[in-house]
């Protein structure tokens, strides 16, 4: 079938094939980017919140010990 195509048809066929391959490559590399980004943001916020609570508790305990 591809042998019966004219030159312009075979060029269009090649362009469409390349576009399809590029889309597959993109999807393979970045298809789960939103899920990964959301997971990383939640992890960073959790770590920052935990560190803030621990540091705040430590500073509060030190300030409470000094006032006694």
ABEGO torsion letter per residue (X at the ends): XAAABBAAAAAAAAAAAAAAAAAAAAAAAAAAAAAAAAAAAAAAAAAAAAAAAAAAAAAAAAAAAAAX
